Amino acid sequence: MDITFLGTASAQPSPTRNHSSLAFRCDGEVWLFDCGEATQHQFIHMNNNPSLYVPDPSATIESALPSPAWNPPKFSKLSRVFLTHLHGDHCFGLPGLLCTAGAVVRVADAADSVAAPIHVYGPRGVRAYVRNMLDASMSRIGRGIVIHELLLPTDAILITTSYPPPHIDESEGTDFIAKKIISNENAGNNSDNSHWYWDILTGNPQGKSGASRLSVQSAPIKHTVPTVGYLILEARTAGRLHVEKLTPILMRNKAALGLKNPMVLLARIKNGETLTMPDGTVVSPREFLEPARRGRRVLVLGDTCDAVHSAFVDLVDGLAREDVAEAVGDGDEKTVIVDIVVHEATNACLKSDLDAGATVLGVQEQTIEHGHSTPEIAAEFARRVGAARLVLNHFSNRYKGDGAETSLGIMEEVRQIAVNSFGPNVVCARDFMGVVVTRP
């Protein structure tokens, strides 16, 4: 499981940063989060020139893929696109990418392609956007598309008559209606969007592929237009069963059990069942089964000036309670609930800004006014959700994303602002940077 950043710019791209997009990969299958202009070019560039790969620069995070061994995400493995919102810098690359993805699957080797339709997810308006763009350009999607919208209860009323008809290559998608997390703070307040969320995908813990074991939840976050983030959850892995301790017990009761192979009972014990043997021995999973290992968790946010007051905090608090109840985790002193948080940090108050008369508060207020975040805001959220690592992205074009010493120095200054309140495990993303999501 890994993440490759395809674009890390904010509103305007630059020679060193493309518009927003990242590729999340699990067992080869690729999910795209946002699709700014020229995202498909970024796929082409990194597959034609793997030397573009940028290892994770933080010495404190042992998650960088070794550059010589890097295998870029493959366009033909793209199966899902998750849009956080419909500002152009996050979605203008989608129509062209969909058309190219349809062509790629026709020319790719059968063993190297995903023939299923591409699923597109996003807030209200994504269905109309994709249909209008494809219809106006008379485009066809060889693989087909399925468009899903994330709707608040009030949104359903607005879309009944305003949407264009389905595209010729479109299969029916799902309207996900938000559910509300009821707490003492928001009980009876239906106007408060901070506690709405969606269950989008439900993974199968017994799934054969890694991606089939993933669930996805989403929630609104505060920006200037309807915007969401996405929480990716890997199913738990059952703890190790101490077969070497159980074998003598089962074998000495073989005759009394009347079983040709008493080892078949191992499955029942692993599923949590307590068994009493004919000789009176009680076989309890608590004694012979190690605690389950929680799955990996990645939280990708769209543009926002405040995710702390979102349902993500409630969802993560729920995960923390589940971890305690199931006794899962790694036993670290610091409880890690989410492995990676990807959070925007459009602007920062650097030393050069202070020298020019700016203030930290002034920069933060101006950034929030435009619906965006500073490194301090990102760090606060990552700390609140128990993140192990914070990856900052979506930078103003004032902050270059190349490997020049000056550019790296500026981005290190941005990183240190977040480090001061979050801790050392902070990375500033660059285009083509890869980060491995390690198992807890």
Secondary structure, 3 states (H helix, E strand, C coil): CEEEEEECECCCCECCECCCEEEEEECCEEEEECCCCCHHHHHHHHHHCHHHCEECCCCCCCCCCCHHHCCCCCHHHEEEEECCCCCHHHHCCHHHHHHHHHHHHHHCCHHHCCCCCEEEEEECCHHHHHHHHHHHCCCCCCCCEEEEEEECCCHHHHCCCCCCCCCCCEECCCEEECEECCCCCCCCCCCCHHHEEEEEECCCCCCCCCHHHEEEEEEEEECCCCEEEEEEEECCECCCECHHHHHHHHHHCHHHHCCCCHHHHHHHHHCCCCEECCCCCEECHHHHECCCECCCEEEECCCCCECCCCHHHHHHHHHHHHHHHHCCCCCCCCCCCEEEEEEECCCCCCHHHHHCCCCHHHHHHHHHHCCCCCHHHHHHHHHHCCEEEEEEECECCCCCCCCCHHHHHHHHHHHHHHHHHHCCCEEECCCCEEEECCCC
